[in-house]
Amino acid sequence: MEAYKNLYGNSNIVAFDIGNDCISVKFSDGKIYRYSYKSAGVDKVERMKILARQGFGLNSYIMRFVKYDYER
């Protein structure tokens, strides 16, 4: 997994892993959630990939738009 930059310093996300049709996100409690095209939708997953790479906004986006749309 790649470390999440957390540029604003207030995220619960510590790392992420980007796949072709999914993104896995590791939170500070150690839990890893996988969001896929199937579970969350193409547009949301692609937006999450952008936010993960830029290092800010991913936690807020997940809480607002895809909180329960994970596969596992």
Predicted model as a PDB file, atoms N, CA, C, CB and O in Angstrom, pLDDT in the B-factor column:
MODEL        1                                                                  
ATOM      1  N   MET A   1       0.843  -1.186   0.000  1.00 95.00           N  
ATOM      2  CA  MET A   1       0.000   0.000   0.000  1.00 95.00           C  
ATOM      3  C   MET A   1       0.886   1.246   0.000  1.00 95.00           C  
ATOM      4  CB  MET A   1      -0.958   0.000   1.224  1.00 95.00           C  
ATOM      5  O   MET A   1       2.015   1.236   0.490  1.00 95.00           O  
ATOM      6  N   GLU A   2       0.349   2.282  -0.549  1.00 97.00           N  
ATOM      7  CA  GLU A   2       1.049   3.574  -0.599  1.00 97.00           C  
ATOM      8  C   GLU A   2       0.569   4.455   0.550  1.00 97.00           C  
ATOM      9  CB  GLU A   2       0.815   4.287  -1.970  1.00 97.00           C  
ATOM     10  O   GLU A   2      -0.630   4.531   0.816  1.00 97.00           O  
ATOM     11  N   ALA A   3       1.481   5.106   1.218  1.00 97.00           N  
ATOM     12  CA  ALA A   3       1.115   5.997   2.330  1.00 97.00           C  
ATOM     13  C   ALA A   3       0.288   7.166   1.812  1.00 97.00           C  
ATOM     14  CB  ALA A   3       2.382   6.517   3.062  1.00 97.00           C  
ATOM     15  O   ALA A   3       0.600   7.758   0.779  1.00 97.00           O  
ATOM     16  N   TYR A   4      -0.769   7.487   2.546  1.00 97.00           N  
ATOM     17  CA  TYR A   4      -1.602   8.634   2.227  1.00 97.00           C  
ATOM     18  C   TYR A   4      -0.911   9.885   2.760  1.00 97.00           C  
ATOM     19  CB  TYR A   4      -3.038   8.479   2.827  1.00 97.00           C  
ATOM     20  O   TYR A   4      -0.521   9.919   3.927  1.00 97.00           O  
ATOM     21  N   LYS A   5      -0.754  10.897   1.940  1.00 96.00           N  
ATOM     22  CA  LYS A   5       0.004  12.095   2.318  1.00 96.00           C  
ATOM     23  C   LYS A   5      -0.628  12.869   3.466  1.00 96.00           C  
ATOM     24  CB  LYS A   5       0.145  13.004   1.129  1.00 96.00           C  
ATOM     25  O   LYS A   5       0.089  13.458   4.275  1.00 96.00           O  
ATOM     26  N   ASN A   6      -1.953  12.881   3.553  1.00 92.00           N  
ATOM     27  CA  ASN A   6      -2.662  13.572   4.633  1.00 92.00           C  
ATOM     28  C   ASN A   6      -2.166  15.017   4.784  1.00 92.00           C  
ATOM     29  CB  ASN A   6      -2.485  12.809   5.962  1.00 92.00           C  
ATOM     30  O   ASN A   6      -1.745  15.431   5.864  1.00 92.00           O  
ATOM     31  N   LEU A   7      -2.223  15.753   3.713  1.00 91.00           N  
ATOM     32  CA  LEU A   7      -1.668  17.111   3.680  1.00 91.00           C  
ATOM     33  C   LEU A   7      -2.291  18.069   4.686  1.00 91.00           C  
ATOM     34  CB  LEU A   7      -1.829  17.679   2.314  1.00 91.00           C  
ATOM     35  O   LEU A   7      -1.633  19.014   5.124  1.00 91.00           O  
ATOM     36  N   TYR A   8      -3.545  17.844   5.059  1.00 87.00           N  
ATOM     37  CA  TYR A   8      -4.180  18.725   6.045  1.00 87.00           C  
ATOM     38  C   TYR A   8      -3.988  18.219   7.473  1.00 87.00           C  
ATOM     39  CB  TYR A   8      -5.668  18.860   5.745  1.00 87.00           C  
ATOM     40  O   TYR A   8      -4.310  18.925   8.429  1.00 87.00           O  
ATOM     41  N   GLY A   9      -3.464  17.000   7.624  1.00 88.00           N  
ATOM     42  CA  GLY A   9      -3.129  16.476   8.942  1.00 88.00           C  
ATOM     43  C   GLY A   9      -4.284  16.022   9.798  1.00 88.00           C  
ATOM     44  O   GLY A   9      -4.096  15.792  10.992  1.00 88.00           O  
ATOM     45  N   ASN A  10      -5.470  15.882   9.243  1.00 88.00           N  
ATOM     46  CA  ASN A  10      -6.618  15.511  10.068  1.00 88.00           C  
ATOM     47  C   ASN A  10      -7.394  14.311   9.537  1.00 88.00           C  
ATOM     48  CB  ASN A  10      -7.543  16.678  10.190  1.00 88.00           C  
ATOM     49  O   ASN A  10      -8.563  14.133   9.879  1.00 88.00           O  
ATOM     50  N   SER A  11      -6.763  13.492   8.709  1.00 93.00           N  
ATOM     51  CA  SER A  11      -7.446  12.355   8.106  1.00 93.00           C  
ATOM     52  C   SER A  11      -7.273  11.089   8.928  1.00 93.00           C  
ATOM     53  CB  SER A  11      -6.938  12.128   6.700  1.00 93.00           C  
ATOM     54  O   SER A  11      -6.259  10.908   9.602  1.00 93.00           O  
ATOM     55  N   ASN A  12      -8.265  10.220   8.867  1.00 95.00           N  
ATOM     56  CA  ASN A  12      -8.184   8.901   9.487  1.00 95.00           C  
ATOM     57  C   ASN A  12      -7.586   7.876   8.533  1.00 95.00           C  
ATOM     58  CB  ASN A  12      -9.565   8.446   9.943  1.00 95.00           C  
ATOM     59  O   ASN A  12      -7.453   6.705   8.887  1.00 95.00           O  
ATOM     60  N   ILE A  13      -7.227   8.302   7.336  1.00 97.00           N  
ATOM     61  CA  ILE A  13      -6.664   7.405   6.329  1.00 97.00           C  
ATOM     62  C   ILE A  13      -5.141   7.422   6.424  1.00 97.00           C  
ATOM     63  CB  ILE A  13      -7.127   7.810   4.904  1.00 97.00           C  
ATOM     64  O   ILE A  13      -4.522   8.481   6.521  1.00 97.00           O  
ATOM     65  N   VAL A  14      -4.554   6.229   6.394  1.00 97.00           N  
ATOM     66  CA  VAL A  14      -3.096   6.137   6.485  1.00 97.00           C  
ATOM     67  C   VAL A  14      -2.462   5.606   5.204  1.00 97.00           C  
ATOM     68  CB  VAL A  14      -2.709   5.249   7.647  1.00 97.00           C  
ATOM     69  O   VAL A  14      -1.293   5.888   4.939  1.00 97.00           O  
ATOM     70  N   ALA A  15      -3.215   4.836   4.395  1.00 98.00           N  
ATOM     71  CA  ALA A  15      -2.647   4.261   3.177  1.00 98.00           C  
ATOM     72  C   ALA A  15      -3.757   3.876   2.203  1.00 98.00           C  
ATOM     73  CB  ALA A  15      -1.778   3.032   3.511  1.00 98.00           C  
ATOM     74  O   ALA A  15      -4.933   3.804   2.561  1.00 98.00           O  
ATOM     75  N   PHE A  16      -3.345   3.633   0.965  1.00 98.00           N  
ATOM     76  CA  PHE A  16      -4.301   3.221  -0.066  1.00 98.00           C  
ATOM     77  C   PHE A  16      -3.592   2.381  -1.106  1.00 98.00           C  
ATOM     78  CB  PHE A  16      -4.971   4.447  -0.728  1.00 98.00           C  
ATOM     79  O   PHE A  16      -2.367   2.408  -1.230  1.00 98.00           O  
ATOM     80  N   ASP A  17      -4.391   1.631  -1.853  1.00 98.00           N  
ATOM     81  CA  ASP A  17      -3.878   0.824  -2.952  1.00 98.00           C  
ATOM     82  C   ASP A  17      -4.878   0.941  -4.093  1.00 98.00           C  
ATOM     83  CB  ASP A  17      -3.657  -0.679  -2.523  1.00 98.00           C  
ATOM     84  O   ASP A  17      -6.066   0.665  -3.923  1.00 98.00           O  
ATOM     85  N   ILE A  18      -4.390   1.351  -5.251  1.00 98.00           N  
ATOM     86  CA  ILE A  18      -5.261   1.579  -6.401  1.00 98.00           C  
ATOM     87  C   ILE A  18      -5.148   0.420  -7.381  1.00 98.00           C  
ATOM     88  CB  ILE A  18      -4.911   2.907  -7.098  1.00 98.00           C  
ATOM     89  O   ILE A  18      -4.051   0.039  -7.789  1.00 98.00           O  
ATOM     90  N   GLY A  19      -6.297  -0.133  -7.752  1.00 97.00           N  
ATOM     91  CA  GLY A  19      -6.380  -1.169  -8.774  1.00 97.00           C  
ATOM     92  C   GLY A  19      -7.070  -0.601 -10.000  1.00 97.00           C  
ATOM     93  O   GLY A  19      -7.463   0.565 -10.004  1.00 97.00           O  
ATOM     94  N   ASN A  20      -7.220  -1.397 -11.027  1.00 97.00           N  
ATOM     95  CA  ASN A  20      -7.875  -0.936 -12.249  1.00 97.00           C  
ATOM     96  C   ASN A  20      -9.315  -0.508 -11.998  1.00 97.00           C  
ATOM     97  CB  ASN A  20      -7.841  -2.027 -13.303  1.00 97.00           C  
ATOM     98  O   ASN A  20      -9.749   0.536 -12.484  1.00 97.00           O  
ATOM     99  N   ASP A  21     -10.052  -1.308 -11.242  1.00 98.00           N  
ATOM    100  CA  ASP A  21     -11.471  -1.039 -11.031  1.00 98.00           C  
ATOM    101  C   ASP A  21     -11.832  -0.907  -9.552  1.00 98.00           C  
ATOM    102  CB  ASP A  21     -12.297  -2.134 -11.657  1.00 98.00           C  
ATOM    103  O   ASP A  21     -12.979  -1.118  -9.159  1.00 98.00           O  
ATOM    104  N   CYS A  22     -10.829  -0.554  -8.740  1.00 98.00           N  
ATOM    105  CA  CYS A  22     -11.092  -0.461  -7.304  1.00 98.00           C  
ATOM    106  C   CYS A  22     -10.028   0.378  -6.606  1.00 98.00           C  
ATOM    107  CB  CYS A  22     -11.153  -1.860  -6.679  1.00 98.00           C  
ATOM    108  O   CYS A  22      -9.002   0.740  -7.183  1.00 98.00           O  
ATOM    109  N   ILE A  23     -10.313   0.670  -5.347  1.00 98.00           N  
ATOM    110  CA  ILE A  23      -9.333   1.289  -4.457  1.00 98.00           C  
ATOM    111  C   ILE A  23      -9.542   0.693  -3.069  1.00 98.00           C  
ATOM    112  CB  ILE A  23      -9.474   2.862  -4.437  1.00 98.00           C  
ATOM    113  O   ILE A  23     -10.673   0.574  -2.597  1.00 98.00           O  
ATOM    114  N   SER A  24      -8.456   0.327  -2.432  1.00 98.00           N  
ATOM    115  CA  SER A  24      -8.492  -0.152  -1.051  1.00 98.00           C  
ATOM    116  C   SER A  24      -7.927   0.958  -0.172  1.00 98.00           C  
ATOM    117  CB  SER A  24      -7.678  -1.497  -0.877  1.00 98.00           C  
ATOM    118  O   SER A  24      -6.915   1.576  -0.500  1.00 98.00           O  
ATOM    119  N   VAL A  25      -8.590   1.196   0.935  1.00 98.00           N  
ATOM    120  CA  VAL A  25      -8.217   2.296   1.817  1.00 98.00           C  
ATOM    121  C   VAL A  25      -7.987   1.745   3.224  1.00 98.00           C  
ATOM    122  CB  VAL A  25      -9.313   3.407   1.825  1.00 98.00           C  
ATOM    123  O   VAL A  25      -8.844   1.056   3.779  1.00 98.00           O  
ATOM    124  N   LYS A  26      -6.819   2.058   3.793  1.00 98.00           N  
ATOM    125  CA  LYS A  26      -6.505   1.640   5.159  1.00 98.00           C  
ATOM    126  C   LYS A  26      -6.684   2.824   6.098  1.00 98.00           C  
ATOM    127  CB  LYS A  26      -5.059   1.078   5.255  1.00 98.00           C  
ATOM    128  O   LYS A  26      -6.125   3.900   5.884  1.00 98.00           O  
ATOM    129  N   PHE A  27      -7.471   2.604   7.136  1.00 97.00           N  
ATOM    130  CA  PHE A  27      -7.748   3.642   8.123  1.00 97.00           C  
ATOM    131  C   PHE A  27      -6.835   3.485   9.336  1.00 97.00           C  
ATOM    132  CB  PHE A  27      -9.224   3.595   8.555  1.00 97.00           C  
ATOM    133  O   PHE A  27      -6.188   2.451   9.505  1.00 97.00           O  
ATOM    134  N   SER A  28      -6.789   4.499  10.165  1.00 96.00           N  
ATOM    135  CA  SER A  28      -5.879   4.527  11.306  1.00 96.00           C  
ATOM    136  C   SER A  28      -6.154   3.413  12.314  1.00 96.00           C  
ATOM    137  CB  SER A  28      -5.970   5.862  11.995  1.00 96.00           C  
ATOM    138  O   SER A  28      -5.273   3.078  13.106  1.00 96.00           O  
ATOM    139  N   ASP A  29      -7.346   2.836  12.303  1.00 97.00           N  
ATOM    140  CA  ASP A  29      -7.645   1.719  13.208  1.00 97.00           C  
ATOM    141  C   ASP A  29      -7.155   0.385  12.653  1.00 97.00           C  
ATOM    142  CB  ASP A  29      -9.145   1.644  13.469  1.00 97.00           C  
ATOM    143  O   ASP A  29      -7.352  -0.663  13.268  1.00 97.00           O  
ATOM    144  N   GLY A  30      -6.508   0.434  11.475  1.00 97.00           N  
ATOM    145  CA  GLY A  30      -5.965  -0.769  10.861  1.00 97.00           C  
ATOM    146  C   GLY A  30      -6.896  -1.468   9.893  1.00 97.00           C  
ATOM    147  O   GLY A  30      -6.471  -2.373   9.174  1.00 97.00           O  
ATOM    148  N   LYS A  31      -8.153  -1.070   9.861  1.00 97.00           N  
ATOM    149  CA  LYS A  31      -9.118  -1.699   8.966  1.00 97.00           C  
ATOM    150  C   LYS A  31      -8.906  -1.234   7.528  1.00 97.00           C  
ATOM    151  CB  LYS A  31     -10.552  -1.389   9.420  1.00 97.00           C  
ATOM    152  O   LYS A  31      -8.598  -0.070   7.268  1.00 97.00           O  
ATOM    153  N   ILE A  32      -9.078  -2.176   6.603  1.00 97.00           N  
ATOM    154  CA  ILE A  32      -8.937  -1.885   5.184  1.00 97.00           C  
ATOM    155  C   ILE A  32     -10.277  -2.143   4.503  1.00 97.00           C  
ATOM    156  CB  ILE A  32      -7.804  -2.744   4.540  1.00 97.00           C  
ATOM    157  O   ILE A  32     -10.879  -3.206   4.655  1.00 97.00           O  
ATOM    158  N   TYR A  33     -10.726  -1.145   3.751  1.00 97.00           N  
ATOM    159  CA  TYR A  33     -11.980  -1.256   3.020  1.00 97.00           C  
ATOM    160  C   TYR A  33     -11.692  -1.149   1.530  1.00 97.00           C  
ATOM    161  CB  TYR A  33     -12.990  -0.164   3.471  1.00 97.00           C  
ATOM    162  O   TYR A  33     -10.920  -0.296   1.091  1.00 97.00           O  
ATOM    163  N   ARG A  34     -12.324  -2.027   0.762  1.00 98.00           N  
ATOM    164  CA  ARG A  34     -12.160  -2.029  -0.690  1.00 98.00           C  
ATOM    165  C   ARG A  34     -13.437  -1.495  -1.337  1.00 98.00           C  
ATOM    166  CB  ARG A  34     -11.830  -3.460  -1.213  1.00 98.00           C  
ATOM    167  O   ARG A  34     -14.531  -2.009  -1.105  1.00 98.00           O  
ATOM    168  N   TYR A  35     -13.275  -0.469  -2.143  1.00 98.00           N  
ATOM    169  CA  TYR A  35     -14.375   0.131  -2.891  1.00 98.00           C  
ATOM    170  C   TYR A  35     -14.142  -0.179  -4.367  1.00 98.00           C  
ATOM    171  CB  TYR A  35     -14.475   1.687  -2.635  1.00 98.00           C  
ATOM    172  O   TYR A  35     -13.079   0.125  -4.908  1.00 98.00           O  
ATOM    173  N   SER A  36     -15.127  -0.779  -5.012  1.00 98.00           N  
ATOM    174  CA  SER A  36     -14.965  -1.185  -6.406  1.00 98.00           C  
ATOM    175  C   SER A  36     -16.019  -0.519  -7.286  1.00 98.00           C  
ATOM    176  CB  SER A  36     -15.053  -2.716  -6.536  1.00 98.00           C  
ATOM    177  O   SER A  36     -16.981   0.082  -6.807  1.00 98.00           O  
ATOM    178  N   TYR A  37     -15.797  -0.652  -8.590  1.00 98.00           N  
ATOM    179  CA  TYR A  37     -16.801  -0.154  -9.534  1.00 98.00           C  
ATOM    180  C   TYR A  37     -18.152  -0.790  -9.225  1.00 98.00           C  
ATOM    181  CB  TYR A  37     -16.380  -0.452 -11.002  1.00 98.00           C  
ATOM    182  O   TYR A  37     -19.187  -0.126  -9.288  1.00 98.00           O  
ATOM    183  N   LYS A  38     -18.136  -2.072  -8.893  1.00 97.00           N  
ATOM    184  CA  LYS A  38     -19.378  -2.795  -8.630  1.00 97.00           C  
ATOM    185  C   LYS A  38     -20.069  -2.312  -7.354  1.00 97.00           C  
ATOM    186  CB  LYS A  38     -19.099  -4.284  -8.529  1.00 97.00           C  
ATOM    187  O   LYS A  38     -21.292  -2.177  -7.322  1.00 97.00           O  
ATOM    188  N   SER A  39     -19.293  -2.055  -6.312  1.00 97.00           N  
ATOM    189  CA  SER A  39     -19.903  -1.692  -5.023  1.00 97.00           C  
ATOM    190  C   SER A  39     -20.215  -0.201  -4.890  1.00 97.00           C  
ATOM    191  CB  SER A  39     -18.989  -2.105  -3.900  1.00 97.00           C  
ATOM    192  O   SER A  39     -21.221   0.171  -4.287  1.00 97.00           O  
ATOM    193  N   ALA A  40     -19.362   0.645  -5.446  1.00 97.00           N  
ATOM    194  CA  ALA A  40     -19.528   2.099  -5.260  1.00 97.00           C  
ATOM    195  C   ALA A  40     -19.800   2.861  -6.547  1.00 97.00           C  
ATOM    196  CB  ALA A  40     -18.302   2.667  -4.614  1.00 97.00           C  
ATOM    197  O   ALA A  40     -20.255   4.004  -6.504  1.00 97.00           O  
ATOM    198  N   GLY A  41     -19.530   2.249  -7.684  1.00 97.00           N  
ATOM    199  CA  GLY A  41     -19.741   2.929  -8.960  1.00 97.00           C  
ATOM    200  C   GLY A  41     -18.449   3.494  -9.535  1.00 97.00           C  
ATOM    201  O   GLY A  41     -17.543   3.890  -8.802  1.00 97.00           O  
ATOM    202  N   VAL A  42     -18.385   3.521 -10.837  1.00 98.00           N  
ATOM    203  CA  VAL A  42     -17.186   3.967 -11.541  1.00 98.00           C  
ATOM    204  C   VAL A  42     -16.806   5.400 -11.165  1.00 98.00           C  
ATOM    205  CB  VAL A  42     -17.396   3.864 -13.045  1.00 98.00           C  
ATOM    206  O   VAL A  42     -15.654   5.662 -10.819  1.00 98.00           O  
ATOM    207  N   ASP A  43     -17.753   6.319 -11.229  1.00 98.00           N  
ATOM    208  CA  ASP A  43     -17.450   7.732 -10.978  1.00 98.00           C  
ATOM    209  C   ASP A  43     -16.900   7.968  -9.582  1.00 98.00           C  
ATOM    210  CB  ASP A  43     -18.691   8.574 -11.180  1.00 98.00           C  
ATOM    211  O   ASP A  43     -15.940   8.718  -9.405  1.00 98.00           O  
ATOM    212  N   LYS A  44     -17.507   7.331  -8.594  1.00 98.00           N  
ATOM    213  CA  LYS A  44     -17.057   7.526  -7.212  1.00 98.00           C  
ATOM    214  C   LYS A  44     -15.668   6.936  -6.984  1.00 98.00           C  
ATOM    215  CB  LYS A  44     -18.052   6.898  -6.238  1.00 98.00           C  
ATOM    216  O   LYS A  44     -14.833   7.555  -6.325  1.00 98.00           O  
ATOM    217  N   VAL A  45     -15.420   5.756  -7.519  1.00 98.00           N  
ATOM    218  CA  VAL A  45     -14.107   5.133  -7.353  1.00 98.00           C  
ATOM    219  C   VAL A  45     -13.032   5.960  -8.057  1.00 98.00           C  
ATOM    220  CB  VAL A  45     -14.118   3.690  -7.902  1.00 98.00           C  
ATOM    221  O   VAL A  45     -11.947   6.159  -7.511  1.00 98.00           O  
ATOM    222  N   GLU A  46     -13.322   6.434  -9.246  1.00 98.00           N  
ATOM    223  CA  GLU A  46     -12.343   7.248  -9.958  1.00 98.00           C  
ATOM    224  C   GLU A  46     -12.061   8.555  -9.206  1.00 98.00           C  
ATOM    225  CB  GLU A  46     -12.839   7.550 -11.380  1.00 98.00           C  
ATOM    226  O   GLU A  46     -10.919   9.013  -9.178  1.00 98.00           O  
ATOM    227  N   ARG A  47     -13.071   9.146  -8.609  1.00 98.00           N  
ATOM    228  CA  ARG A  47     -12.877  10.355  -7.800  1.00 98.00           C  
ATOM    229  C   ARG A  47     -12.010  10.043  -6.578  1.00 98.00           C  
ATOM    230  CB  ARG A  47     -14.244  10.941  -7.355  1.00 98.00           C  
ATOM    231  O   ARG A  47     -11.139  10.832  -6.212  1.00 98.00           O  
ATOM    232  N   MET A  48     -12.250   8.899  -5.957  1.00 98.00           N  
ATOM    233  CA  MET A  48     -11.459   8.500  -4.800  1.00 98.00           C  
ATOM    234  C   MET A  48      -9.985   8.300  -5.174  1.00 98.00           C  
ATOM    235  CB  MET A  48     -12.029   7.216  -4.192  1.00 98.00           C  
ATOM    236  O   MET A  48      -9.094   8.632  -4.392  1.00 98.00           O  
ATOM    237  N   LYS A  49      -9.736   7.761  -6.359  1.00 98.00           N  
ATOM    238  CA  LYS A  49      -8.356   7.584  -6.819  1.00 98.00           C  
ATOM    239  C   LYS A  49      -7.650   8.930  -6.937  1.00 98.00           C  
ATOM    240  CB  LYS A  49      -8.326   6.850  -8.172  1.00 98.00           C  
ATOM    241  O   LYS A  49      -6.497   9.070  -6.532  1.00 98.00           O  
ATOM    242  N   ILE A  50      -8.339   9.908  -7.488  1.00 98.00           N  
ATOM    243  CA  ILE A  50      -7.765  11.257  -7.631  1.00 98.00           C  
ATOM    244  C   ILE A  50      -7.455  11.842  -6.259  1.00 98.00           C  
ATOM    245  CB  ILE A  50      -8.734  12.191  -8.407  1.00 98.00           C  
ATOM    246  O   ILE A  50      -6.362  12.363  -6.039  1.00 98.00           O  
ATOM    247  N   LEU A  51      -8.402  11.760  -5.345  1.00 98.00           N  
ATOM    248  CA  LEU A  51      -8.215  12.317  -4.009  1.00 98.00           C  
ATOM    249  C   LEU A  51      -7.092  11.596  -3.260  1.00 98.00           C  
ATOM    250  CB  LEU A  51      -9.520  12.231  -3.212  1.00 98.00           C  
ATOM    251  O   LEU A  51      -6.327  12.232  -2.534  1.00 98.00           O  
ATOM    252  N   ALA A  52      -6.990  10.298  -3.427  1.00 98.00           N  
ATOM    253  CA  ALA A  52      -5.918   9.536  -2.772  1.00 98.00           C  
ATOM    254  C   ALA A  52      -4.557  10.004  -3.258  1.00 98.00           C  
ATOM    255  CB  ALA A  52      -6.082   8.027  -3.035  1.00 98.00           C  
ATOM    256  O   ALA A  52      -3.641  10.206  -2.461  1.00 98.00           O  
ATOM    257  N   ARG A  53      -4.430  10.174  -4.548  1.00 97.00           N  
ATOM    258  CA  ARG A  53      -3.142  10.593  -5.118  1.00 97.00           C  
ATOM    259  C   ARG A  53      -2.767  12.018  -4.714  1.00 97.00           C  
ATOM    260  CB  ARG A  53      -3.185  10.488  -6.638  1.00 97.00           C  
ATOM    261  O   ARG A  53      -1.587  12.317  -4.533  1.00 97.00           O  
ATOM    262  N   GLN A  54      -3.758  12.897  -4.572  1.00 96.00           N  
ATOM    263  CA  GLN A  54      -3.433  14.282  -4.213  1.00 96.00           C  
ATOM    264  C   GLN A  54      -3.172  14.443  -2.722  1.00 96.00           C  
ATOM    265  CB  GLN A  54      -4.560  15.211  -4.636  1.00 96.00           C  
ATOM    266  O   GLN A  54      -2.562  15.430  -2.311  1.00 96.00           O  
ATOM    267  N   GLY A  55      -3.619  13.500  -1.905  1.00 96.00           N  
ATOM    268  CA  GLY A  55      -3.268  13.505  -0.489  1.00 96.00           C  
ATOM    269  C   GLY A  55      -4.167  14.304   0.423  1.00 96.00           C  
ATOM    270  O   GLY A  55      -3.810  14.547   1.575  1.00 96.00           O  
ATOM    271  N   PHE A  56      -5.321  14.720  -0.055  1.00 94.00           N  
ATOM    272  CA  PHE A  56      -6.288  15.370   0.828  1.00 94.00           C  
ATOM    273  C   PHE A  56      -7.693  15.232   0.270  1.00 94.00           C  
ATOM    274  CB  PHE A  56      -5.939  16.851   1.021  1.00 94.00           C  
ATOM    275  O   PHE A  56      -7.888  15.139  -0.941  1.00 94.00           O  
ATOM    276  N   GLY A  57      -8.676  15.220   1.177  1.00 96.00           N  
ATOM    277  CA  GLY A  57     -10.076  15.168   0.789  1.00 96.00           C  
ATOM    278  C   GLY A  57     -10.683  13.781   0.701  1.00 96.00           C  
ATOM    279  O   GLY A  57     -11.901  13.660   0.564  1.00 96.00           O  
ATOM    280  N   LEU A  58      -9.881  12.738   0.774  1.00 97.00           N  
ATOM    281  CA  LEU A  58     -10.417  11.387   0.598  1.00 97.00           C  
ATOM    282  C   LEU A  58     -11.312  10.965   1.759  1.00 97.00           C  
ATOM    283  CB  LEU A  58      -9.282  10.393   0.444  1.00 97.00           C  
ATOM    284  O   LEU A  58     -12.393  10.421   1.533  1.00 97.00           O  
ATOM    285  N   ASN A  59     -10.887  11.203   2.979  1.00 96.00           N  
ATOM    286  CA  ASN A  59     -11.700  10.816   4.129  1.00 96.00           C  
ATOM    287  C   ASN A  59     -13.055  11.514   4.104  1.00 96.00           C  
ATOM    288  CB  ASN A  59     -10.966  11.139   5.432  1.00 96.00           C  
ATOM    289  O   ASN A  59     -14.080  10.876   4.346  1.00 96.00           O  
ATOM    290  N   SER A  60     -13.076  12.789   3.821  1.00 96.00           N  
ATOM    291  CA  SER A  60     -14.338  13.537   3.756  1.00 96.00           C  
ATOM    292  C   SER A  60     -15.235  12.999   2.658  1.00 96.00           C  
ATOM    293  CB  SER A  60     -14.071  15.024   3.526  1.00 96.00           C  
ATOM    294  O   SER A  60     -16.444  12.866   2.846  1.00 96.00           O  
ATOM    295  N   TYR A  61     -14.646  12.691   1.515  1.00 98.00           N  
ATOM    296  CA  TYR A  61     -15.417  12.162   0.392  1.00 98.00           C  
ATOM    297  C   TYR A  61     -16.041  10.818   0.760  1.00 98.00           C  
ATOM    298  CB  TYR A  61     -14.525  12.014  -0.857  1.00 98.00           C  
ATOM    299  O   TYR A  61     -17.215  10.572   0.481  1.00 98.00           O  
ATOM    300  N   ILE A  62     -15.257   9.961   1.380  1.00 97.00           N  
ATOM    301  CA  ILE A  62     -15.791   8.659   1.781  1.00 97.00           C  
ATOM    302  C   ILE A  62     -16.946   8.841   2.757  1.00 97.00           C  
ATOM    303  CB  ILE A  62     -14.686   7.787   2.413  1.00 97.00           C  
ATOM    304  O   ILE A  62     -17.994   8.214   2.598  1.00 97.00           O  
ATOM    305  N   MET A  63     -16.770   9.683   3.755  1.00 96.00           N  
ATOM    306  CA  MET A  63     -17.826   9.888   4.753  1.00 96.00           C  
ATOM    307  C   MET A  63     -19.106  10.464   4.137  1.00 96.00           C  
ATOM    308  CB  MET A  63     -17.326  10.816   5.854  1.00 96.00           C  
ATOM    309  O   MET A  63     -20.206  10.145   4.588  1.00 96.00           O  
ATOM    310  N   ARG A  64     -18.970  11.294   3.127  1.00 96.00           N  
ATOM    311  CA  ARG A  64     -20.141  11.941   2.512  1.00 96.00           C  
ATOM    312  C   ARG A  64     -20.819  11.096   1.446  1.00 96.00           C  
ATOM    313  CB  ARG A  64     -19.734  13.251   1.906  1.00 96.00           C  
ATOM    314  O   ARG A  64     -22.044  11.130   1.325  1.00 96.00           O  
ATOM    315  N   PHE A  65     -20.044  10.330   0.665  1.00 97.00           N  
ATOM    316  CA  PHE A  65     -20.612   9.724  -0.534  1.00 97.00           C  
ATOM    317  C   PHE A  65     -20.533   8.196  -0.632  1.00 97.00           C  
ATOM    318  CB  PHE A  65     -19.945  10.294  -1.696  1.00 97.00           C  
ATOM    319  O   PHE A  65     -21.361   7.594  -1.316  1.00 97.00           O  
ATOM    320  N   VAL A  66     -19.578   7.560   0.019  1.00 96.00           N  
ATOM    321  CA  VAL A  66     -19.423   6.109  -0.183  1.00 96.00           C  
ATOM    322  C   VAL A  66     -19.219   5.322   1.112  1.00 96.00           C  
ATOM    323  CB  VAL A  66     -18.258   5.851  -1.101  1.00 96.00           C  
ATOM    324  O   VAL A  66     -18.725   4.195   1.077  1.00 96.00           O  
ATOM    325  N   LYS A  67     -19.579   5.883   2.212  1.00 92.00           N  
ATOM    326  CA  LYS A  67     -19.268   5.307   3.528  1.00 92.00           C  
ATOM    327  C   LYS A  67     -19.569   3.795   3.614  1.00 92.00           C  
ATOM    328  CB  LYS A  67     -20.057   6.043   4.604  1.00 92.00           C  
ATOM    329  O   LYS A  67     -18.743   3.033   4.118  1.00 92.00           O  
ATOM    330  N   TYR A  68     -20.715   3.369   3.140  1.00 94.00           N  
ATOM    331  CA  TYR A  68     -21.111   1.965   3.263  1.00 94.00           C  
ATOM    332  C   TYR A  68     -21.080   1.214   1.935  1.00 94.00           C  
ATOM    333  CB  TYR A  68     -22.494   1.877   3.852  1.00 94.00           C  
ATOM    334  O   TYR A  68     -21.617   0.111   1.839  1.00 94.00           O  
ATOM    335  N   ASP A  69     -20.469   1.790   0.929  1.00 96.00           N  
ATOM    336  CA  ASP A  69     -20.438   1.178  -0.396  1.00 96.00           C  
ATOM    337  C   ASP A  69     -19.177   0.340  -0.633  1.00 96.00           C  
ATOM    338  CB  ASP A  69     -20.540   2.253  -1.455  1.00 96.00           C  
ATOM    339  O   ASP A  69     -18.712   0.231  -1.767  1.00 96.00           O  
ATOM    340  N   TYR A  70     -18.636  -0.238   0.407  1.00 96.00           N  
ATOM    341  CA  TYR A  70     -17.421  -1.037   0.283  1.00 96.00           C  
ATOM    342  C   TYR A  70     -17.774  -2.505   0.040  1.00 96.00           C  
ATOM    343  CB  TYR A  70     -16.547  -0.895   1.548  1.00 96.00           C  
ATOM    344  O   TYR A  70     -18.880  -2.953   0.343  1.00 96.00           O  
ATOM    345  N   GLU A  71     -16.814  -3.235  -0.510  1.00 93.00           N  
ATOM    346  CA  GLU A  71     -16.993  -4.675  -0.746  1.00 93.00           C  
ATOM    347  C   GLU A  71     -16.693  -5.476   0.510  1.00 93.00           C  
ATOM    348  CB  GLU A  71     -16.092  -5.149  -1.896  1.00 93.00           C  
ATOM    349  O   GLU A  71     -17.459  -6.356   0.904  1.00 93.00           O  
ATOM    350  N   ARG A  72     -15.581  -5.160   1.120  1.00 67.00           N  
ATOM    351  CA  ARG A  72     -15.150  -5.901   2.306  1.00 67.00           C  
ATOM    352  C   ARG A  72     -14.315  -5.018   3.180  1.00 67.00           C  
ATOM    353  CB  ARG A  72     -14.370  -7.156   1.924  1.00 67.00           C  
ATOM    354  O   ARG A  72     -13.851  -5.454   4.234  1.00 67.00           O  
TER     355      ARG A  72                                                      
ENDMDL                                                                          
END                                                                             
